[in-house]
Amino acid sequence: MGKTDTEARAMRQTCLVALGSNMGLAGKGPAELLERAIIRLEERGFVIRAVSRFYQTPAFPAGAGPDFVNAAIELESACDGEQILGHLHAVEAEFGRQRVQRWGARTLDLDLIGMGSLVLPDAKTQQYWRQLPLAQQKTMAPRELVIPHPRLAERGFVLVPVMDVAPDWCHPTTGLTIRQMHDALPEALRQEVVAL
């Protein structure tokens, strides 16, 4: 016997995804690639609950390439974290994403930022990656899914768009809301993120 709509909805997890692009593809610019990526996520079965405005932001780290167009979405899915990540990577690949250089220019970047109150793989690993110095971040990446995204609180290009869709989402290990993390950013980082 199939699940009722209420039972199916109860199994879904609310997730935050950050989107970015700073390279065109097949005559499409970054903003259009983000719009099309959101449609592809819906076609893969994700329920899109909210979409942020689109923002222009400098590449991170400084000098890593052309300016980005960034956005954020709130979606629902019954998939687990690894399955969601698999879908995100598949959509990136459809849009020509090549993982050649860490933090390099890219046609599409889809980052799973948070999944409700879930912490993966555990609080200790989450803290390790959150406190990793910038010099090591440039050369190291986790081999497993780390949720929430460890650098979330430091990135204006993520926090400003996520403010549009989930300002009251609370980080499960720090206890800070998106609004509190956003407001704690240096003003200069917030000012870099300009609505299109």
C-alpha positions in Angstrom: 0.0 0.0 0.0 1.4 3.5 -0.9 2.1 6.3 1.5 -0.4 9.0 2.0 0.6 12.6 1.0 1.0 13.5 4.7 3.3 10.5 5.3 5.3 11.2 2.2 5.7 14.8 3.2 6.8 13.8 6.7 9.6 11.8 5.2 10.9 14.8 3.3 13.8 16.9 4.5 14.1 20.6 4.0 17.5 21.4 2.5 19.4 24.6 1.6 21.4 24.7 -1.6 23.7 27.4 -2.8 24.1 28.0 -6.5 26.9 29.8 -8.4 28.3 30.2 -11.9 30.9 32.4 -13.4 31.3 30.9 -16.9 28.8 30.7 -19.7 28.0 27.5 -21.6 26.6 27.2 -25.2 25.7 30.8 -25.4 24.0 30.9 -22.0 25.3 33.3 -19.3 25.7 32.4 -15.6 22.3 33.7 -14.6 20.5 31.7 -17.2 22.5 28.6 -16.2 21.3 29.0 -12.6 17.7 29.3 -13.8 18.0 26.2 -15.9 19.8 24.2 -13.1 16.8 25.0 -10.8 14.5 23.6 -13.4 16.7 20.4 -13.7 16.5 19.9 -10.0 12.7 20.0 -10.1 12.8 17.5 -13.0 14.8 15.2 -10.8 12.0 15.2 -8.2 13.1 18.0 -5.8 10.3 20.2 -4.5 11.6 23.8 -4.7 10.1 25.8 -1.9 11.9 29.1 -2.3 14.4 30.8 -4.7 16.5 33.8 -3.7 17.2 36.8 -5.8 20.3 36.5 -8.0 23.5 38.3 -6.9 26.7 39.3 -8.5 29.7 38.6 -6.3 33.5 38.6 -6.7 35.2 35.2 -7.2 36.5 33.5 -4.0 39.3 33.6 -3.2 40.0 37.1 -4.8 41.4 36.8 -8.3 40.2 33.2 -8.8 38.2 34.2 -11.9 35.4 36.4 -13.2 32.6 37.6 -10.9 30.0 35.0 -10.0 26.2 35.0 -10.1 25.1 33.4 -6.9 21.7 32.3 -5.5 20.2 30.0 -3.0 17.2 27.7 -2.9 15.2 25.9 -0.2 14.0 22.5 -1.4 12.4 19.4 0.0 13.5 15.8 -0.7 13.0 12.3 0.7 16.6 11.5 -0.4 19.5 11.2 2.1 22.5 13.5 2.0 24.6 11.4 -0.3 21.8 10.9 -2.7 21.1 14.6 -2.8 24.8 15.3 -3.4 24.8 12.7 -6.2 21.9 14.6 -7.9 23.7 18.0 -7.4 26.9 16.6 -9.0 25.0 15.1 -11.8 23.3 18.4 -12.7 26.7 20.1 -12.4 28.1 17.6 -14.9 25.1 18.2 -17.3 26.1 21.9 -17.3 29.7 21.2 -18.1 31.2 21.4 -14.6 34.8 20.1 -14.5 36.5 19.7 -11.2 40.0 20.7 -12.3 41.0 23.3 -9.8 39.7 23.9 -6.3 37.8 27.2 -6.2 38.4 27.7 -9.9 36.1 29.2 -12.5 33.0 27.0 -13.2 29.9 26.8 -15.3 27.8 25.6 -12.3 28.4 25.0 -8.6 25.7 23.5 -6.5 26.5 23.2 -2.8 24.4 21.4 -0.2 24.5 23.9 2.7 22.2 22.3 5.3 19.6 19.7 5.8 17.3 20.6 8.6 19.0 19.9 11.9 21.2 17.1 10.5 24.9 17.1 11.3 27.0 14.8 9.1 29.1 12.8 9.5 29.3 13.9 13.2 29.9 17.1 15.3 33.6 16.5 15.7 34.3 16.2 12.0 32.0 19.2 11.4 34.1 21.3 13.9 37.4 20.2 12.4 36.5 21.4 8.9 34.9 24.6 10.2 38.1 25.5 12.0 40.5 24.6 9.3 42.8 27.5 8.4 42.3 29.1 4.9 45.7 28.0 3.6 44.7 24.4 4.2 41.3 24.9 2.8 42.9 25.8 -0.5 44.4 22.3 -0.8 42.2 20.0 1.2 38.6 18.9 0.8 36.6 16.4 2.9 36.3 12.9 1.4 32.8 12.6 3.0 29.8 14.8 3.1 30.0 17.4 5.8 26.7 19.1 6.7 26.1 21.9 7.5 28.7 23.3 5.1 31.7 24.1 7.2 32.5 27.5 5.8 28.9 28.7 5.8 29.3 31.4 8.5 32.2 33.1 6.6 30.8 33.5 3.2 28.7 36.5 2.2 28.1 35.0 -1.2 26.2 32.2 0.5 24.6 33.9 3.5 23.2 36.9 1.6 21.2 34.7 -0.8 20.2 32.2 1.9 18.8 35.2 3.9 16.2 35.5 1.1 14.9 31.9 1.6 15.6 30.8 5.1 16.7 33.6 7.5 15.6 31.7 10.6 17.3 28.4 9.8 19.4 27.5 12.8 22.8 25.9 12.5 22.5 22.6 14.5 26.0 22.8 16.1 26.6 26.6 16.7 23.0 27.5 17.4 23.2 30.6 15.2 20.5 31.5 12.7 21.3 32.5 9.1 20.3 36.0 10.1 22.7 36.1 13.0 25.6 34.7 10.9 24.7 37.2 8.1 24.7 40.1 10.6 28.0 39.0 12.1 29.8 39.2 8.7 32.1 42.2 8.1 30.1 44.9 6.3 32.6 44.8 3.4 31.7 41.1 2.7 28.0 41.9 2.7 28.5 44.9 0.4 30.3 42.7 -2.2 27.1 40.8 -2.8 25.0 42.9 -5.1 21.5 42.0 -6.2 21.1 41.8 -10.0 
